[in-house]
């Protein structure tokens, strides 16, 4: 849940997911403290807690799938990308290098983009200078653009 867009679009579900994550991490710490499987798994209230966590995760998953479906309707090429990859793209929309890994999934002939820093600092925006096809062909852009 690193995406600001997801957090803003699904604020209640984000809180719900964070609570489930926190509870699950605590459950795993408890399991580490009690290495005997039968005693750990059979602890009082454990089954009810796991069922509750499963229900909460299912609710979050349903809301997240609806969110992703809305994004796919806005940009139909997203239908060709698995949901896990789409989440990665949406979570890193402001990081062109991370999104670059998925361009080939969105566009058939495209492998990646030629991205360079606007200047010599790592903190400046990237410039898109061209695209690289899956067969290795390089197509320079007439003018660089800011990513």
N, CA and C atoms as an extended XYZ file, in Angstrom:
441
Properties=species:S:1:pos:R:3:atomname:S:1:resname:S:1:resid:I:1 pbc="F F F"
N         0.834       -1.189        0.000 N   UNK     1
C         0.000        0.000        0.000 CA  UNK     1
C         0.877        1.252        0.000 C   UNK     1
N         1.869        1.260       -0.869 N   UNK     2
C         2.779        2.393       -0.928 CA  UNK     2
C         2.278        3.500       -1.838 C   UNK     2
N         1.286        3.220       -2.637 N   UNK     3
C         0.795        4.210       -3.593 CA  UNK     3
C        -0.099        5.234       -2.914 C   UNK     3
N         0.229        6.509       -3.117 N   UNK     4
C        -0.614        7.573       -2.571 CA  UNK     4
C        -1.997        7.549       -3.211 C   UNK     4
N        -2.047        7.220       -4.508 N   UNK     5
C        -3.333        7.167       -5.199 CA  UNK     5
C        -4.227        6.087       -4.592 C   UNK     5
N        -3.660        4.925       -4.313 N   UNK     6
C        -4.444        3.844       -3.707 CA  UNK     6
C        -4.888        4.253       -2.306 C   UNK     6
N        -3.995        4.828       -1.545 N   UNK     7
C        -4.346        5.274       -0.190 CA  UNK     7
C        -5.471        6.305       -0.217 C   UNK     7
N        -5.405        7.227       -1.169 N   UNK     8
C        -6.437        8.260       -1.259 CA  UNK     8
C        -7.751        7.710       -1.798 C   UNK     8
N        -7.656        6.765       -2.729 N   UNK     9
C        -8.869        6.197       -3.322 CA  UNK     9
C        -9.547        5.189       -2.403 C   UNK     9
N        -8.765        4.509       -1.585 N   UNK    10
C        -9.300        3.471       -0.703 CA  UNK    10
C        -8.843        3.689        0.741 C   UNK    10
N        -9.222        4.810        1.357 N   UNK    11
C        -8.690        5.097        2.698 CA  UNK    11
C        -9.136        4.094        3.761 C   UNK    11
N       -10.392        3.685        3.733 N   UNK    12
C       -10.871        2.725        4.746 CA  UNK    12
C       -10.218        1.365        4.563 C   UNK    12
N       -10.101        0.946        3.317 N   UNK    13
C        -9.488       -0.344        3.035 CA  UNK    13
C        -7.999       -0.339        3.365 C   UNK    13
N        -7.354        0.814        3.182 N   UNK    14
C        -5.945        0.935        3.538 CA  UNK    14
C        -5.767        0.732        5.039 C   UNK    14
N        -6.601        1.378        5.817 N   UNK    15
C        -6.531        1.212        7.279 CA  UNK    15
C        -6.816       -0.230        7.669 C   UNK    15
N        -7.798       -0.825        7.014 N   UNK    16
C        -8.161       -2.214        7.285 CA  UNK    16
C        -6.979       -3.132        6.967 C   UNK    16
N        -6.349       -2.905        5.802 N   UNK    17
C        -5.217       -3.741        5.407 CA  UNK    17
C        -4.055       -3.572        6.390 C   UNK    17
N        -3.770       -2.349        6.794 N   UNK    18
C        -2.677       -2.115        7.732 CA  UNK    18
C        -2.922       -2.813        9.056 C   UNK    18
N        -4.177       -2.838        9.494 N   UNK    19
C        -4.532       -3.548       10.737 CA  UNK    19
C        -4.334       -5.056       10.560 C   UNK    19
N        -4.778       -5.602        9.441 N   UNK    20
C        -4.589       -7.024        9.172 CA  UNK    20
C        -3.099       -7.344        9.122 C   UNK    20
N        -2.316       -6.512        8.441 N   UNK    21
C        -0.883       -6.725        8.348 CA  UNK    21
C        -0.238       -6.718        9.728 C   UNK    21
N        -0.631       -5.773       10.547 N   UNK    22
C        -0.093       -5.673       11.907 CA  UNK    22
C        -0.458       -6.920       12.720 C   UNK    22
N        -1.714       -7.349       12.630 N   UNK    23
C        -2.157       -8.538       13.362 CA  UNK    23
C        -1.430       -9.789       12.877 C   UNK    23
N        -1.241       -9.889       11.554 N   UNK    24
C        -0.556      -11.057       11.008 CA  UNK    24
C         0.909      -11.083       11.438 C   UNK    24
N         1.555       -9.928       11.434 N   UNK    25
C         2.949       -9.873       11.880 CA  UNK    25
C         3.069      -10.291       13.337 C   UNK    25
N         2.112       -9.870       14.155 N   UNK    26
C         2.119      -10.284       15.554 CA  UNK    26
C         1.918      -11.792       15.664 C   UNK    26
N         1.041      -12.316       14.848 N   UNK    27
C         0.798      -13.756       14.818 CA  UNK    27
C         2.079      -14.509       14.455 C   UNK    27
N         2.832      -13.989       13.514 N   UNK    28
C         4.092      -14.621       13.115 CA  UNK    28
C         5.154      -14.513       14.215 C   UNK    28
N         5.157      -13.395       14.941 N   UNK    29
C         6.085      -13.277       16.082 CA  UNK    29
C         5.718      -14.293       17.156 C   UNK    29
N         4.424      -14.471       17.395 N   UNK    30
C         3.968      -15.473       18.362 CA  UNK    30
C         4.390      -16.873       17.918 C   UNK    30
N         4.272      -17.150       16.617 N   UNK    31
C         4.656      -18.460       16.087 CA  UNK    31
C         6.155      -18.685       16.255 C   UNK    31
N         6.923      -17.638       16.101 N   UNK    32
C         8.370      -17.761       16.275 CA  UNK    32
C         8.704      -18.052       17.738 C   UNK    32
N         7.940      -17.451       18.655 N   UNK    33
C         8.173      -17.668       20.078 CA  UNK    33
C         7.759      -19.066       20.527 C   UNK    33
N         6.784      -19.665       19.822 N   UNK    34
C         6.304      -21.009       20.163 CA  UNK    34
C         6.538      -21.917       18.968 C   UNK    34
N         7.708      -22.557       18.899 N   UNK    35
C         8.060      -23.337       17.713 CA  UNK    35
C         7.296      -24.658       17.560 C   UNK    35
N         6.579      -25.095       18.566 N   UNK    36
C         5.817      -26.343       18.454 CA  UNK    36
C         4.523      -26.058       17.701 C   UNK    36
N         4.393      -26.672       16.541 N   UNK    37
C         3.285      -26.380       15.630 CA  UNK    37
C         1.930      -26.628       16.292 C   UNK    37
N         1.771      -27.739       16.951 N   UNK    38
C         0.455      -28.063       17.515 CA  UNK    38
C         0.053      -27.067       18.600 C   UNK    38
N         1.008      -26.632       19.387 N   UNK    39
C         0.683      -25.673       20.444 CA  UNK    39
C         0.441      -24.279       19.870 C   UNK    39
N         1.238      -23.913       18.895 N   UNK    40
C         1.076      -22.596       18.272 CA  UNK    40
C        -0.252      -22.526       17.514 C   UNK    40
N        -0.509      -23.518       16.685 N   UNK    41
C        -1.728      -23.514       15.870 CA  UNK    41
C        -2.975      -23.722       16.712 C   UNK    41
N        -2.819      -24.441       17.807 N   UNK    42
C        -3.979      -24.734       18.642 CA  UNK    42
C        -4.218      -23.733       19.758 C   UNK    42
N        -3.497      -22.632       19.762 N   UNK    43
C        -3.665      -21.623       20.816 CA  UNK    43
C        -5.099      -21.110       20.822 C   UNK    43
N        -5.573      -20.813       21.980 N   UNK    44
C        -6.956      -20.346       22.120 CA  UNK    44
C        -7.195      -19.078       21.303 C   UNK    44
N        -8.242      -19.094       20.496 N   UNK    45
C        -8.618      -17.952       19.686 CA  UNK    45
C        -7.883      -17.846       18.363 C   UNK    45
N        -6.939      -18.756       18.127 N   UNK    46
C        -6.125      -18.683       16.912 CA  UNK    46
C        -6.966      -18.884       15.649 C   UNK    46
N        -7.827      -19.896       15.658 N   UNK    47
C        -8.649      -20.167       14.471 CA  UNK    47
C        -9.583      -18.997       14.174 C   UNK    47
N       -10.176      -18.454       15.204 N   UNK    48
C       -11.084      -17.312       15.011 CA  UNK    48
C       -10.323      -16.111       14.455 C   UNK    48
N        -9.123      -15.879       14.958 N   UNK    49
C        -8.307      -14.765       14.471 CA  UNK    49
C        -7.949      -14.962       12.998 C   UNK    49
N        -7.523      -16.170       12.648 N   UNK    50
C        -7.169      -16.441       11.248 CA  UNK    50
C        -8.376      -16.285       10.328 C   UNK    50
N        -9.531      -16.733       10.763 N   UNK    51
C       -10.750      -16.560        9.962 CA  UNK    51
C       -11.101      -15.084        9.800 C   UNK    51
N       -10.936      -14.322       10.858 N   UNK    52
C       -11.209      -12.882       10.798 CA  UNK    52
C       -10.240      -12.189        9.845 C   UNK    52
N        -8.954      -12.545        9.935 N   UNK    53
C        -7.955      -11.961        9.037 CA  UNK    53
C        -8.269      -12.315        7.586 C   UNK    53
N        -8.680      -13.555        7.334 N   UNK    54
C        -9.032      -13.972        5.979 CA  UNK    54
C       -10.213      -13.164        5.446 C   UNK    54
N       -11.219      -12.946        6.277 N   UNK    55
C       -12.382      -12.161        5.863 CA  UNK    55
C       -12.002      -10.712        5.555 C   UNK    55
N       -11.160      -10.138        6.388 N   UNK    56
C       -10.724       -8.758        6.182 CA  UNK    56
C        -9.896       -8.626        4.909 C   UNK    56
N        -9.000       -9.589        4.677 N   UNK    57
C        -8.188       -9.568        3.460 CA  UNK    57
C        -9.070       -9.720        2.230 C   UNK    57
N       -10.077      -10.567        2.300 N   UNK    58
C       -10.992      -10.752        1.161 CA  UNK    58
C       -11.711       -9.447        0.846 C   UNK    58
N       -12.111       -8.734        1.872 N   UNK    59
C       -12.782       -7.447        1.679 CA  UNK    59
C       -11.830       -6.451        1.007 C   UNK    59
N       -10.591       -6.393        1.479 N   UNK    60
C        -9.589       -5.488        0.896 CA  UNK    60
C        -9.294       -5.874       -0.551 C   UNK    60
N        -9.193       -7.158       -0.800 N   UNK    61
C        -8.889       -7.646       -2.140 CA  UNK    61
C        -9.998       -7.272       -3.117 C   UNK    61
N       -11.240       -7.389       -2.672 N   UNK    62
C       -12.382       -7.024       -3.524 CA  UNK    62
C       -12.322       -5.530       -3.872 C   UNK    62
N       -12.077       -4.695       -2.888 N   UNK    63
C       -11.989       -3.252       -3.122 CA  UNK    63
C       -10.808       -2.922       -4.043 C   UNK    63
N        -9.687       -3.591       -3.850 N   UNK    64
C        -8.514       -3.346       -4.680 CA  UNK    64
C        -8.777       -3.775       -6.128 C   UNK    64
N        -9.445       -4.892       -6.324 N   UNK    65
C        -9.775       -5.341       -7.679 CA  UNK    65
C       -10.718       -4.356       -8.372 C   UNK    65
N       -11.643       -3.774       -7.635 N   UNK    66
C       -12.534       -2.757       -8.203 CA  UNK    66
C       -11.744       -1.510       -8.599 C   UNK    66
N       -10.797       -1.131       -7.773 N   UNK    67
C        -9.919        0.009       -8.066 CA  UNK    67
C        -9.120       -0.259       -9.340 C   UNK    67
N        -8.533       -1.451       -9.441 N   UNK    68
C        -7.745       -1.797      -10.614 CA  UNK    68
C        -8.608       -1.857      -11.869 C   UNK    68
N        -9.817       -2.343      -11.732 N   UNK    69
C       -10.732       -2.389      -12.879 CA  UNK    69
C       -11.031       -0.973      -13.366 C   UNK    69
N       -11.202       -0.031      -12.457 N   UNK    70
C       -11.442        1.365      -12.841 CA  UNK    70
C       -10.227        1.924      -13.590 C   UNK    70
N        -9.024        1.584      -13.149 N   UNK    71
C        -7.808        2.042      -13.827 CA  UNK    71
C        -7.703        1.427      -15.220 C   UNK    71
N        -8.102        0.176      -15.343 N   UNK    72
C        -8.068       -0.491      -16.649 CA  UNK    72
C        -9.057        0.146      -17.614 C   UNK    72
N       -10.172        0.584      -17.109 N   UNK    73
C       -11.155        1.254      -17.977 CA  UNK    73
C       -10.618        2.603      -18.454 C   UNK    73
N        -9.817        3.251      -17.623 N   UNK    74
C        -9.233        4.542      -18.004 CA  UNK    74
C        -8.118        4.370      -19.039 C   UNK    74
N        -7.369        3.283      -18.944 N   UNK    75
C        -6.257        3.026      -19.860 CA  UNK    75
C        -6.310        1.548      -20.236 C   UNK    75
N        -7.031        1.206      -21.318 N   UNK    76
C        -7.290       -0.194      -21.661 CA  UNK    76
C        -6.055       -1.080      -21.820 C   UNK    76
N        -4.893       -0.520      -22.114 N   UNK    77
C        -3.696       -1.369      -22.225 CA  UNK    77
C        -3.386       -2.079      -20.914 C   UNK    77
N        -3.886       -1.557      -19.806 N   UNK    78
C        -3.676       -2.206      -18.507 CA  UNK    78
C        -4.350       -3.570      -18.434 C   UNK    78
N        -5.302       -3.849      -19.320 N   UNK    79
C        -5.941       -5.165      -19.319 CA  UNK    79
C        -4.953       -6.269      -19.672 C   UNK    79
N        -3.847       -5.931      -20.321 N   UNK    80
C        -2.863       -6.926      -20.734 CA  UNK    80
C        -1.826       -7.215      -19.658 C   UNK    80
N        -1.955       -6.550      -18.538 N   UNK    81
C        -0.952       -6.658      -17.482 CA  UNK    81
C        -1.558       -7.374      -16.271 C   UNK    81
N        -0.836       -8.312      -15.682 N   UNK    82
C        -1.338       -8.955      -14.453 CA  UNK    82
C        -1.530       -7.919      -13.342 C   UNK    82
N        -2.488       -8.185      -12.468 N   UNK    83
C        -2.794       -7.227      -11.399 CA  UNK    83
C        -1.583       -6.895      -10.528 C   UNK    83
N        -0.747       -7.876      -10.248 N   UNK    84
C         0.441       -7.602       -9.424 CA  UNK    84
C         1.364       -6.598      -10.122 C   UNK    84
N         1.535       -6.751      -11.425 N   UNK    85
C         2.366       -5.809      -12.178 CA  UNK    85
C         1.706       -4.440      -12.253 C   UNK    85
N         0.402       -4.431      -12.434 N   UNK    86
C        -0.322       -3.153      -12.485 CA  UNK    86
C        -0.193       -2.410      -11.157 C   UNK    86
N        -0.272       -3.117      -10.062 N   UNK    87
C        -0.069       -2.475       -8.752 CA  UNK    87
C         1.327       -1.872       -8.651 C   UNK    87
N         2.304       -2.590       -9.157 N   UNK    88
C         3.681       -2.079       -9.145 CA  UNK    88
C         3.784       -0.802       -9.976 C   UNK    88
N         3.141       -0.794      -11.136 N   UNK    89
C         3.157        0.392      -11.996 CA  UNK    89
C         2.487        1.563      -11.291 C   UNK    89
N         1.307        1.330      -10.753 N   UNK    90
C         0.560        2.416      -10.109 CA  UNK    90
C         1.255        2.907       -8.850 C   UNK    90
N         1.934        2.019       -8.160 N   UNK    91
C         2.648        2.413       -6.941 CA  UNK    91
C         3.917        3.199       -7.237 C   UNK    91
N         4.424        3.071       -8.452 N   UNK    92
C         5.681        3.725       -8.818 CA  UNK    92
C         5.510        4.673       -9.985 C   UNK    92
N         4.337        5.237      -10.119 N   UNK    93
C         4.053        6.127      -11.237 CA  UNK    93
C         4.982        7.317      -11.330 C   UNK    93
N         5.566        7.717      -10.224 N   UNK    94
C         6.486        8.860      -10.243 CA  UNK    94
C         7.947        8.410      -10.315 C   UNK    94
N         8.168        7.130      -10.596 N   UNK    95
C         9.525        6.598      -10.724 CA  UNK    95
C         9.659        5.918      -12.090 C   UNK    95
N        10.033        6.689      -13.123 N   UNK    96
C        10.064        6.142      -14.486 CA  UNK    96
C        10.903        4.875      -14.643 C   UNK    96
N        11.989        4.764      -13.912 N   UNK    97
C        12.842        3.571      -14.043 CA  UNK    97
C        12.105        2.312      -13.578 C   UNK    97
N        11.295        2.429      -12.551 N   UNK    98
C        10.532        1.261      -12.068 CA  UNK    98
C         9.412        0.900      -13.031 C   UNK    98
N         8.776        1.899      -13.619 N   UNK    99
C         7.686        1.659      -14.572 CA  UNK    99
C         8.241        1.115      -15.886 C   UNK    99
N         9.441        1.513      -16.232 N   UNK   100
C        10.079        1.094      -17.477 CA  UNK   100
C        10.115       -0.432      -17.616 C   UNK   100
N        10.226       -1.138      -16.516 N   UNK   101
C        10.278       -2.597      -16.542 CA  UNK   101
C         9.009       -3.223      -17.124 C   UNK   101
N         7.912       -2.484      -17.122 N   UNK   102
C         6.629       -3.035      -17.542 CA  UNK   102
C         6.157       -2.530      -18.900 C   UNK   102
N         6.948       -1.696      -19.555 N   UNK   103
C         6.524       -1.145      -20.840 CA  UNK   103
C         6.278       -2.237      -21.877 C   UNK   103
N         7.097       -3.266      -21.866 N   UNK   104
C         6.926       -4.366      -22.803 CA  UNK   104
C         5.621       -5.121      -22.596 C   UNK   104
N         5.078       -5.080      -21.391 N   UNK   105
C         3.785       -5.715      -21.122 CA  UNK   105
C         2.638       -4.868      -21.671 C   UNK   105
N         2.830       -3.565      -21.687 N   UNK   106
C         1.788       -2.649      -22.167 CA  UNK   106
C         1.792       -2.509      -23.689 C   UNK   106
N         2.971       -2.481      -24.270 N   UNK   107
C         3.110       -2.197      -25.694 CA  UNK   107
C         3.906       -3.323      -26.342 C   UNK   107
N         3.302       -3.982      -27.311 N   UNK   108
C         3.868       -5.197      -27.903 CA  UNK   108
C         5.322       -5.099      -28.321 C   UNK   108
N         5.678       -4.158      -29.139 N   UNK   109
C         7.016       -4.118      -29.694 CA  UNK   109
C         8.043       -3.420      -28.837 C   UNK   109
N         7.604       -2.829      -27.744 N   UNK   110
C         8.498       -1.995      -26.946 CA  UNK   110
C         9.117       -2.790      -25.794 C   UNK   110
N        10.416       -2.571      -25.596 N   UNK   111
C        11.111       -3.215      -24.480 CA  UNK   111
C        11.303       -2.240      -23.321 C   UNK   111
N        11.854       -1.061      -23.646 N   UNK   112
C        12.137       -0.084      -22.595 CA  UNK   112
C        12.345        1.286      -23.226 C   UNK   112
N        12.645        2.243      -22.365 N   UNK   113
C        12.926        3.601      -22.831 CA  UNK   113
C        14.356        3.972      -22.468 C   UNK   113
N        14.903        4.873      -23.235 N   UNK   114
C        16.207        5.446      -22.920 CA  UNK   114
C        15.927        6.615      -21.978 C   UNK   114
N        16.221        6.425      -20.712 N   UNK   115
C        15.972        7.447      -19.698 CA  UNK   115
C        17.300        7.948      -19.152 C   UNK   115
N        17.445        9.242      -19.099 N   UNK   116
C        18.655        9.866      -18.553 CA  UNK   116
C        18.233       10.947      -17.572 C   UNK   116
N        19.037       11.163      -16.530 N   UNK   117
C        18.733       12.288      -15.632 CA  UNK   117
C        18.798       13.604      -16.403 C   UNK   117
N        17.954       14.538      -16.006 N   UNK   118
C        17.923       15.840      -16.676 CA  UNK   118
C        19.257       16.562      -16.527 C   UNK   118
N        19.902       16.361      -15.386 N   UNK   119
C        21.261       16.860      -15.202 CA  UNK   119
C        22.035       15.774      -14.455 C   UNK   119
N        23.086       16.099      -13.789 N   UNK   120
C        23.926       15.078      -13.184 CA  UNK   120
C        23.520       14.704      -11.764 C   UNK   120
N        22.385       15.195      -11.311 N   UNK   121
C        21.907       14.875       -9.973 CA  UNK   121
C        20.891       13.738      -10.056 C   UNK   121
N        20.924       12.838       -9.102 N   UNK   122
C        19.950       11.737       -9.067 CA  UNK   122
C        18.558       12.211       -8.669 C   UNK   122
N        18.449       13.405       -8.148 N   UNK   123
C        17.171       13.887       -7.637 CA  UNK   123
C        16.356       14.644       -8.692 C   UNK   123
N        16.903       14.870       -9.849 N   UNK   124
C        16.179       15.612      -10.875 CA  UNK   124
C        15.298       14.665      -11.678 C   UNK   124
N        14.279       15.200      -12.340 N   UNK   125
C        13.418       14.354      -13.183 CA  UNK   125
C        14.217       13.709      -14.316 C   UNK   125
N        13.689       12.626      -14.808 N   UNK   126
C        14.328       11.908      -15.909 CA  UNK   126
C        13.855       12.480      -17.247 C   UNK   126
N        14.707       12.352      -18.248 N   UNK   127
C        14.344       12.716      -19.612 CA  UNK   127
C        14.184       11.437      -20.421 C   UNK   127
N        13.052       11.339      -21.121 N   UNK   128
C        12.881       10.255      -22.068 CA  UNK   128
C        13.505       10.682      -23.381 C   UNK   128
N        14.507        9.934      -23.832 N   UNK   129
C        15.236       10.337      -25.044 CA  UNK   129
C        14.947        9.444      -26.246 C   UNK   129
N        14.378        8.283      -25.997 N   UNK   130
C        14.066        7.377      -27.089 CA  UNK   130
C        13.489        6.086      -26.537 C   UNK   130
N        13.120        5.203      -27.450 N   UNK   131
C        12.585        3.918      -27.009 CA  UNK   131
C        13.341        2.790      -27.685 C   UNK   131
N        13.381        1.671      -26.993 N   UNK   132
C        14.103        0.508      -27.472 CA  UNK   132
C        13.081       -0.601      -27.717 C   UNK   132
N        13.088       -1.132      -28.928 N   UNK   133
C        12.163       -2.197      -29.293 CA  UNK   133
C        12.674       -3.534      -28.767 C   UNK   133
N        11.784       -4.512      -28.741 N   UNK   134
C        12.173       -5.838      -28.257 CA  UNK   134
C        13.233       -6.477      -29.141 C   UNK   134
N        13.286       -6.090      -30.410 N   UNK   135
C        14.301       -6.646      -31.298 CA  UNK   135
C        15.611       -5.853      -31.256 C   UNK   135
N        15.689       -4.848      -30.369 N   UNK   136
C        16.908       -4.064      -30.196 CA  UNK   136
C        16.943       -2.761      -30.969 C   UNK   136
N        15.981       -2.539      -31.855 N   UNK   137
C        15.955       -1.283      -32.618 CA  UNK   137
C        15.775       -0.109      -31.668 C   UNK   137
N        16.507        0.954      -31.920 N   UNK   138
C        16.405        2.165      -31.102 CA  UNK   138
C        15.734        3.262      -31.917 C   UNK   138
N        14.728        3.883      -31.328 N   UNK   139
C        14.017        4.980      -31.982 CA  UNK   139
C        14.181        6.217      -31.113 C   UNK   139
N        15.008        7.174      -31.558 N   UNK   140
C        15.185        8.385      -30.752 CA  UNK   140
C        13.965        9.294      -30.891 C   UNK   140
N        13.659       10.010      -29.829 N   UNK   141
C        12.585       11.016      -29.905 CA  UNK   141
C        13.170       12.274      -30.518 C   UNK   141
N        12.338       12.994      -31.238 N   UNK   142
C        12.790       14.234      -31.852 CA  UNK   142
C        13.301       15.191      -30.773 C   UNK   142
N        12.563       15.264      -29.693 N   UNK   143
C        12.969       16.092      -28.549 CA  UNK   143
C        12.761       15.288      -27.281 C   UNK   143
N        13.688       15.376      -26.328 N   UNK   144
C        13.491       14.682      -25.061 CA  UNK   144
C        12.281       15.247      -24.317 C   UNK   144
N        11.674       14.426      -23.497 N   UNK   145
C        10.576       14.910      -22.659 CA  UNK   145
C        10.858       14.541      -21.210 C   UNK   145
N        10.272       15.308      -20.320 N   UNK   146
C        10.471       15.099      -18.893 CA  UNK   146
C         9.492       14.026      -18.405 C   UNK   146
N        10.034       13.019      -17.715 N   UNK   147
C         9.210       11.934      -17.153 CA  UNK   147
C         8.871       12.245      -15.708 C   UNK   147
